Amino acid sequence: MSHRELYCDVCEDLAAFETPPCVDGHDTDCPELICTGCGAAVVIATVAFPVTRLAERRRHQPAHRHAA
């Protein structure tokens, strides 16, 4: 089991959190953590953003045409 020290909302203090046995096969990288003081559970989630092509669109803007 992996141990981390995080702020626990229930204990209202820093507490040791540990990873429970993971049935999903994450092992120590499991996003679920349990406070060893009170047993509160938290889920650590990562957020992934898709890569956009906005920068490329700005670079290749069409040329402005002027009336003659």
KOLPA-694176 format. One record per residue: residue number from 0; x, y negated, z of N, C-alpha, C in turn; residue in three letters; chain. Coordinates in steps of 0.02 Angstrom, whole numbers. Each point is the difference from the previous one (the first is absolute). Last residue first. Layout:
N
<node><resi>NUM</resi><n_u>X</n_u><n_v>Y</n_v><n_w>Z</n_w><ca_u>X</ca_u><ca_v>Y</ca_v><ca_w>Z</ca_w><c_u>X</c_u><c_v>Y</c_v><c_w>Z</c_w><resn>ALA</resn><chain>A</chain></node>
...
This chain:
68
<node><resi>67</resi><n_u>-468</n_u><n_v>-2389</n_v><n_w>-2756</n_w><ca_u>44</ca_u><ca_v>-40</ca_v><ca_w>-41</ca_w><c_u>-34</c_u><c_v>-56</c_v><c_w>-33</c_w><resn>ALA</resn><chain>A</chain></node>
<node><resi>66</resi><n_u>-25</n_u><n_v>153</n_v><n_w>242</n_w><ca_u>-32</ca_u><ca_v>-20</ca_v><ca_w>-63</ca_w><c_u>46</c_u><c_v>-45</c_v><c_w>-39</c_w><resn>ALA</resn><chain>A</chain></node>
<node><resi>65</resi><n_u>93</n_u><n_v>190</n_v><n_w>169</n_w><ca_u>-24</ca_u><ca_v>-69</ca_v><ca_w>-1</ca_w><c_u>-31</c_u><c_v>-15</c_v><c_w>-67</c_w><resn>HIS</resn><chain>A</chain></node>
<node><resi>64</resi><n_u>52</n_u><n_v>230</n_v><n_w>166</n_w><ca_u>2</ca_u><ca_v>-30</ca_v><ca_w>-68</ca_w><c_u>-31</c_u><c_v>-69</c_v><c_w>3</c_w><resn>ARG</resn><chain>A</chain></node>
<node><resi>63</resi><n_u>130</n_u><n_v>181</n_v><n_w>180</n_w><ca_u>-55</ca_u><ca_v>-47</ca_v><ca_w>-11</ca_w><c_u>9</c_u><c_v>-31</c_v><c_w>-69</c_w><resn>HIS</resn><chain>A</chain></node>
<node><resi>62</resi><n_u>85</n_u><n_v>251</n_v><n_w>78</n_w><ca_u>22</ca_u><ca_v>-69</ca_v><ca_w>-10</ca_w><c_u>-62</c_u><c_v>-43</c_v><c_w>-14</c_w><resn>ALA</resn><chain>A</chain></node>
<node><resi>61</resi><n_u>-11</n_u><n_v>228</n_v><n_w>152</n_w><ca_u>-1</ca_u><ca_v>-24</ca_v><ca_w>-69</ca_w><c_u>20</c_u><c_v>-73</c_v><c_w>-4</c_w><resn>PRO</resn><chain>A</chain></node>
<node><resi>60</resi><n_u>93</n_u><n_v>164</n_v><n_w>194</n_w><ca_u>-59</ca_u><ca_v>-40</ca_v><ca_w>-15</ca_w><c_u>3</c_u><c_v>-24</c_v><c_w>-72</c_w><resn>GLN</resn><chain>A</chain></node>
<node><resi>59</resi><n_u>143</n_u><n_v>159</n_v><n_w>148</n_w><ca_u>-16</ca_u><ca_v>4</ca_v><ca_w>-71</ca_w><c_u>-64</c_u><c_v>-39</c_v><c_w>-17</c_w><resn>HIS</resn><chain>A</chain></node>
<node><resi>58</resi><n_u>88</n_u><n_v>15</n_v><n_w>225</n_w><ca_u>60</ca_u><ca_v>-10</ca_v><ca_w>-40</ca_w><c_u>-17</c_u><c_v>-4</c_v><c_w>-75</c_w><resn>ARG</resn><chain>A</chain></node>
<node><resi>57</resi><n_u>-167</n_u><n_v>51</n_v><n_w>161</n_w><ca_u>20</ca_u><ca_v>-70</ca_v><ca_w>6</ca_w><c_u>60</c_u><c_v>-14</c_v><c_w>-45</c_w><resn>ARG</resn><chain>A</chain></node>
<node><resi>56</resi><n_u>-77</n_u><n_v>222</n_v><n_w>18</n_w><ca_u>-48</ca_u><ca_v>-41</ca_v><ca_w>-37</ca_w><c_u>19</c_u><c_v>-73</c_v><c_w>2</c_w><resn>ARG</resn><chain>A</chain></node>
<node><resi>55</resi><n_u>126</n_u><n_v>153</n_v><n_w>128</n_w><ca_u>14</ca_u><ca_v>9</ca_v><ca_w>-71</ca_w><c_u>-48</c_u><c_v>-43</c_v><c_w>-43</c_w><resn>GLU</resn><chain>A</chain></node>
<node><resi>54</resi><n_u>-31</n_u><n_v>7</n_v><n_w>233</n_w><ca_u>62</ca_u><ca_v>-36</ca_v><ca_w>-15</ca_w><c_u>16</c_u><c_v>5</c_v><c_w>-75</c_w><resn>ALA</resn><chain>A</chain></node>
<node><resi>53</resi><n_u>-185</n_u><n_v>124</n_v><n_w>82</n_w><ca_u>-13</ca_u><ca_v>-72</ca_v><ca_w>0</ca_w><c_u>63</c_u><c_v>-39</c_v><c_w>-19</c_w><resn>LEU</resn><chain>A</chain></node>
<node><resi>52</resi><n_u>-63</n_u><n_v>246</n_v><n_w>25</n_w><ca_u>42</ca_u><ca_v>-27</ca_v><ca_w>-54</ca_w><c_u>-10</c_u><c_v>-75</c_v><c_w>-6</c_w><resn>ARG</resn><chain>A</chain></node>
<node><resi>51</resi><n_u>-18</n_u><n_v>181</n_v><n_w>220</n_w><ca_u>-36</ca_u><ca_v>-35</ca_v><ca_w>-53</ca_w><c_u>49</c_u><c_v>-27</c_v><c_w>-52</c_w><resn>THR</resn><chain>A</chain></node>
<node><resi>50</resi><n_u>-16</n_u><n_v>207</n_v><n_w>197</n_w><ca_u>43</ca_u><ca_v>-48</ca_v><ca_w>-34</ca_w><c_u>-40</c_u><c_v>-31</c_v><c_w>-57</c_w><resn>VAL</resn><chain>A</chain></node>
<node><resi>49</resi><n_u>-113</n_u><n_v>97</n_v><n_w>229</n_w><ca_u>21</ca_u><ca_v>18</ca_v><ca_w>-67</ca_w><c_u>43</c_u><c_v>-55</c_v><c_w>-31</c_w><resn>PRO</resn><chain>A</chain></node>
<node><resi>48</resi><n_u>-13</n_u><n_v>57</n_v><n_w>265</n_w><ca_u>-30</ca_u><ca_v>-44</ca_v><ca_w>-49</ca_w><c_u>24</c_u><c_v>22</c_v><c_w>-69</c_w><resn>PHE</resn><chain>A</chain></node>
<node><resi>47</resi><n_u>-29</n_u><n_v>114</n_v><n_w>262</n_w><ca_u>37</ca_u><ca_v>-3</ca_v><ca_w>-63</ca_w><c_u>-38</c_u><c_v>-44</c_v><c_w>-49</c_w><resn>ALA</resn><chain>A</chain></node>
<node><resi>46</resi><n_u>22</n_u><n_v>53</n_v><n_w>283</n_w><ca_u>-40</ca_u><ca_v>-28</ca_v><ca_w>-54</ca_w><c_u>44</c_u><c_v>-4</c_v><c_w>-62</c_w><resn>VAL</resn><chain>A</chain></node>
<node><resi>45</resi><n_u>-12</n_u><n_v>158</n_v><n_w>241</n_w><ca_u>40</ca_u><ca_v>-43</ca_v><ca_w>-45</ca_w><c_u>-45</c_u><c_v>-23</c_v><c_w>-57</c_w><resn>THR</resn><chain>A</chain></node>
<node><resi>44</resi><n_u>-52</n_u><n_v>83</n_v><n_w>266</n_w><ca_u>-13</ca_u><ca_v>6</ca_v><ca_w>-71</ca_w><c_u>45</c_u><c_v>-47</c_v><c_w>-39</c_w><resn>ALA</resn><chain>A</chain></node>
<node><resi>43</resi><n_u>-42</n_u><n_v>130</n_v><n_w>253</n_w><ca_u>45</ca_u><ca_v>-48</ca_v><ca_w>-34</ca_w><c_u>-11</c_u><c_v>10</c_v><c_w>-75</c_w><resn>ILE</resn><chain>A</chain></node>
<node><resi>42</resi><n_u>-157</n_u><n_v>53</n_v><n_w>225</n_w><ca_u>21</ca_u><ca_v>24</ca_v><ca_w>-66</ca_w><c_u>42</c_u><c_v>-55</c_v><c_w>-32</c_w><resn>VAL</resn><chain>A</chain></node>
<node><resi>41</resi><n_u>-74</n_u><n_v>82</n_v><n_w>267</n_w><ca_u>5</ca_u><ca_v>-52</ca_v><ca_w>-50</ca_w><c_u>23</c_u><c_v>33</c_v><c_w>-65</c_w><resn>VAL</resn><chain>A</chain></node>
<node><resi>40</resi><n_u>-111</n_u><n_v>67</n_v><n_w>266</n_w><ca_u>29</ca_u><ca_v>18</ca_v><ca_w>-64</ca_w><c_u>1</c_u><c_v>-60</c_v><c_w>-46</c_w><resn>ALA</resn><chain>A</chain></node>
<node><resi>39</resi><n_u>3</n_u><n_v>53</n_v><n_w>284</n_w><ca_u>-30</ca_u><ca_v>-36</ca_v><ca_w>-56</ca_w><c_u>36</c_u><c_v>18</c_v><c_w>-65</c_w><resn>ALA</resn><chain>A</chain></node>
<node><resi>38</resi><n_u>52</n_u><n_v>73</n_v><n_w>232</n_w><ca_u>-26</ca_u><ca_v>46</ca_v><ca_w>-50</ca_w><c_u>-35</c_u><c_v>-34</c_v><c_w>-58</c_w><resn>GLY</resn><chain>A</chain></node>
<node><resi>37</resi><n_u>129</n_u><n_v>-83</n_v><n_w>205</n_w><ca_u>-73</ca_u><ca_v>4</ca_v><ca_w>6</ca_w><c_u>-31</c_u><c_v>48</c_v><c_w>-51</c_w><resn>CYS</resn><chain>A</chain></node>
<node><resi>36</resi><n_u>245</n_u><n_v>-21</n_v><n_w>25</n_w><ca_u>-28</ca_u><ca_v>-24</ca_v><ca_w>63</ca_w><c_u>-74</c_u><c_v>13</c_v><c_w>8</c_w><resn>GLY</resn><chain>A</chain></node>
<node><resi>35</resi><n_u>133</n_u><n_v>46</n_v><n_w>-198</n_w><ca_u>13</ca_u><ca_v>51</ca_v><ca_w>51</ca_w><c_u>-28</c_u><c_v>-22</c_v><c_w>68</c_w><resn>THR</resn><chain>A</chain></node>
<node><resi>34</resi><n_u>-87</n_u><n_v>-56</n_v><n_w>-257</n_w><ca_u>32</ca_u><ca_v>-31</ca_v><ca_w>58</ca_w><c_u>10</c_u><c_v>53</c_v><c_w>53</c_w><resn>CYS</resn><chain>A</chain></node>
<node><resi>33</resi><n_u>-11</n_u><n_v>50</n_v><n_w>-268</n_w><ca_u>-38</ca_u><ca_v>3</ca_v><ca_w>61</ca_w><c_u>40</c_u><c_v>-31</c_v><c_w>57</c_w><resn>ILE</resn><chain>A</chain></node>
<node><resi>32</resi><n_u>-19</n_u><n_v>4</n_v><n_w>-295</n_w><ca_u>40</ca_u><ca_v>-4</ca_v><ca_w>61</ca_w><c_u>-47</c_u><c_v>0</c_v><c_w>60</c_w><resn>LEU</resn><chain>A</chain></node>
<node><resi>31</resi><n_u>11</n_u><n_v>48</n_v><n_w>-292</n_w><ca_u>-38</ca_u><ca_v>-1</ca_v><ca_w>62</ca_w><c_u>48</c_u><c_v>0</c_v><c_w>60</c_w><resn>GLU</resn><chain>A</chain></node>
<node><resi>30</resi><n_u>69</n_u><n_v>16</n_v><n_w>-233</n_w><ca_u>-22</ca_u><ca_v>-68</ca_v><ca_w>16</ca_w><c_u>-40</c_u><c_v>-4</c_v><c_w>65</c_w><resn>PRO</resn><chain>A</chain></node>
<node><resi>29</resi><n_u>207</n_u><n_v>174</n_v><n_w>-74</n_w><ca_u>-72</ca_u><ca_v>-3</ca_v><ca_w>6</ca_w><c_u>-22</c_u><c_v>-71</c_v><c_w>20</c_w><resn>CYS</resn><chain>A</chain></node>
<node><resi>28</resi><n_u>226</n_u><n_v>106</n_v><n_w>-35</n_w><ca_u>-23</ca_u><ca_v>-59</ca_v><ca_w>-38</ca_w><c_u>-75</c_u><c_v>-7</c_v><c_w>2</c_w><resn>ASP</resn><chain>A</chain></node>
<node><resi>27</resi><n_u>124</n_u><n_v>185</n_v><n_w>98</n_w><ca_u>15</ca_u><ca_v>-61</ca_v><ca_w>38</ca_w><c_u>-22</c_u><c_v>-63</c_v><c_w>-36</c_w><resn>THR</resn><chain>A</chain></node>
<node><resi>26</resi><n_u>-118</n_u><n_v>206</n_v><n_w>-94</n_w><ca_u>52</ca_u><ca_v>9</ca_v><ca_w>51</ca_w><c_u>12</c_u><c_v>-65</c_v><c_w>38</c_w><resn>ASP</resn><chain>A</chain></node>
<node><resi>25</resi><n_u>-162</n_u><n_v>64</n_v><n_w>-183</n_w><ca_u>41</ca_u><ca_v>-60</ca_v><ca_w>1</ca_w><c_u>61</c_u><c_v>8</c_v><c_w>45</c_w><resn>HIS</resn><chain>A</chain></node>
<node><resi>24</resi><n_u>-197</n_u><n_v>154</n_v><n_w>-55</n_w><ca_u>68</ca_u><ca_v>13</ca_v><ca_w>-24</ca_w><c_u>45</c_u><c_v>-60</c_v><c_w>-2</c_w><resn>GLY</resn><chain>A</chain></node>
<node><resi>23</resi><n_u>-236</n_u><n_v>36</n_v><n_w>82</n_w><ca_u>6</ca_u><ca_v>-20</ca_v><ca_w>-70</ca_w><c_u>70</c_u><c_v>10</c_v><c_w>-28</c_w><resn>ASP</resn><chain>A</chain></node>
<node><resi>22</resi><n_u>-70</n_u><n_v>32</n_v><n_w>231</n_w><ca_u>-26</ca_u><ca_v>56</ca_v><ca_w>-40</ca_w><c_u>5</c_u><c_v>-15</c_v><c_w>-75</c_w><resn>VAL</resn><chain>A</chain></node>
<node><resi>21</resi><n_u>142</n_u><n_v>-86</n_v><n_w>228</n_w><ca_u>-36</ca_u><ca_v>-22</ca_v><ca_w>-59</ca_w><c_u>-21</c_u><c_v>61</c_v><c_w>-42</c_w><resn>CYS</resn><chain>A</chain></node>
<node><resi>20</resi><n_u>62</n_u><n_v>-69</n_v><n_w>272</n_w><ca_u>11</ca_u><ca_v>51</ca_v><ca_w>-52</ca_w><c_u>-45</c_u><c_v>-15</c_v><c_w>-60</c_w><resn>PRO</resn><chain>A</chain></node>
<node><resi>19</resi><n_u>54</n_u><n_v>-217</n_v><n_w>132</n_w><ca_u>-28</ca_u><ca_v>65</ca_v><ca_w>18</ca_w><c_u>18</c_u><c_v>52</c_v><c_w>-53</c_w><resn>PRO</resn><chain>A</chain></node>
<node><resi>18</resi><n_u>138</n_u><n_v>-223</n_v><n_w>77</n_w><ca_u>-35</ca_u><ca_v>28</ca_v><ca_w>-57</ca_w><c_u>-28</c_u><c_v>68</c_v><c_w>22</c_w><resn>THR</resn><chain>A</chain></node>
<node><resi>17</resi><n_u>48</n_u><n_v>-215</n_v><n_w>167</n_w><ca_u>29</ca_u><ca_v>59</ca_v><ca_w>-30</ca_w><c_u>-44</c_u><c_v>25</c_v><c_w>-57</c_w><resn>GLU</resn><chain>A</chain></node>
<node><resi>16</resi><n_u>62</n_u><n_v>-233</n_v><n_w>168</n_w><ca_u>-48</ca_u><ca_v>35</ca_v><ca_w>-43</ca_w><c_u>36</c_u><c_v>59</c_v><c_w>-30</c_w><resn>PHE</resn><chain>A</chain></node>
<node><resi>15</resi><n_u>32</n_u><n_v>-182</n_v><n_w>222</n_w><ca_u>29</ca_u><ca_v>49</ca_v><ca_w>-46</ca_w><c_u>-57</c_u><c_v>34</c_v><c_w>-38</c_w><resn>ALA</resn><chain>A</chain></node>
<node><resi>14</resi><n_u>-17</n_u><n_v>-256</n_v><n_w>91</n_w><ca_u>-7</ca_u><ca_v>69</ca_v><ca_w>22</ca_w><c_u>33</c_u><c_v>45</c_v><c_w>-52</c_w><resn>ALA</resn><chain>A</chain></node>
<node><resi>13</resi><n_u>-51</n_u><n_v>-277</n_v><n_w>89</n_w><ca_u>38</ca_u><ca_v>45</ca_v><ca_w>-42</ca_w><c_u>-4</c_u><c_v>71</c_v><c_w>28</c_w><resn>LEU</resn><chain>A</chain></node>
<node><resi>12</resi><n_u>-208</n_u><n_v>-149</n_v><n_w>55</n_w><ca_u>72</ca_u><ca_v>-5</ca_v><ca_w>13</ca_w><c_u>35</c_u><c_v>43</c_v><c_w>-53</c_w><resn>ASP</resn><chain>A</chain></node>
<node><resi>11</resi><n_u>-242</n_u><n_v>1</n_v><n_w>51</n_w><ca_u>18</ca_u><ca_v>-71</ca_v><ca_w>-1</ca_w><c_u>74</c_u><c_v>-11</c_v><c_w>17</c_w><resn>GLU</resn><chain>A</chain></node>
<node><resi>10</resi><n_u>-148</n_u><n_v>205</n_v><n_w>-31</n_w><ca_u>45</ca_u><ca_v>-9</ca_v><ca_w>58</ca_w><c_u>19</c_u><c_v>-74</c_v><c_w>9</c_w><resn>CYS</resn><chain>A</chain></node>
<node><resi>9</resi><n_u>-135</n_u><n_v>52</n_v><n_w>-185</n_w><ca_u>-35</ca_u><ca_v>26</ca_v><ca_w>58</ca_w><c_u>42</c_u><c_v>-11</c_v><c_w>63</c_w><resn>VAL</resn><chain>A</chain></node>
<node><resi>8</resi><n_u>88</n_u><n_v>-59</n_v><n_w>-213</n_w><ca_u>-55</ca_u><ca_v>-44</ca_v><ca_w>17</ca_w><c_u>-37</c_u><c_v>23</c_v><c_w>63</c_w><resn>ASP</resn><chain>A</chain></node>
<node><resi>7</resi><n_u>263</n_u><n_v>38</n_v><n_w>-71</n_w><ca_u>-62</ca_u><ca_v>36</ca_v><ca_w>6</ca_w><c_u>-55</c_u><c_v>-48</c_v><c_w>23</c_w><resn>CYS</resn><chain>A</chain></node>
<node><resi>6</resi><n_u>256</n_u><n_v>-15</n_v><n_w>-130</n_w><ca_u>-48</ca_u><ca_v>-31</ca_v><ca_w>45</ca_w><c_u>-64</c_u><c_v>39</c_v><c_w>-2</c_w><resn>TYR</resn><chain>A</chain></node>
<node><resi>5</resi><n_u>234</n_u><n_v>127</n_v><n_w>-46</n_w><ca_u>-43</ca_u><ca_v>-49</ca_v><ca_w>-31</ca_w><c_u>-45</c_u><c_v>-32</c_v><c_w>52</c_w><resn>LEU</resn><chain>A</chain></node>
<node><resi>4</resi><n_u>217</n_u><n_v>185</n_v><n_w>-48</n_w><ca_u>-26</ca_u><ca_v>-45</ca_v><ca_w>50</ca_w><c_u>-37</c_u><c_v>-56</c_v><c_w>-35</c_w><resn>GLU</resn><chain>A</chain></node>
<node><resi>3</resi><n_u>56</n_u><n_v>273</n_v><n_w>-65</n_w><ca_u>8</ca_u><ca_v>-71</ca_v><ca_w>-17</ca_w><c_u>-28</c_u><c_v>-41</c_v><c_w>56</c_w><resn>ARG</resn><chain>A</chain></node>
<node><resi>2</resi><n_u>75</n_u><n_v>276</n_v><n_w>-74</n_w><ca_u>-22</ca_u><ca_v>-49</ca_v><ca_w>49</ca_w><c_u>15</c_u><c_v>-70</c_v><c_w>-25</c_w><resn>HIS</resn><chain>A</chain></node>
<node><resi>1</resi><n_u>-44</n_u><n_v>272</n_v><n_w>-101</n_w><ca_u>36</ca_u><ca_v>-63</ca_v><ca_w>-5</ca_w><c_u>-28</c_u><c_v>-50</c_v><c_w>51</c_w><resn>SER</resn><chain>A</chain></node>
<node><resi>0</resi><n_u>12</n_u><n_v>284</n_v><n_w>-10</n_w><ca_u>-41</ca_u><ca_v>-59</ca_v><ca_w>0</ca_w><c_u>43</c_u><c_v>-62</c_v><c_w>0</c_w><resn>MET</resn><chain>A</chain></node>
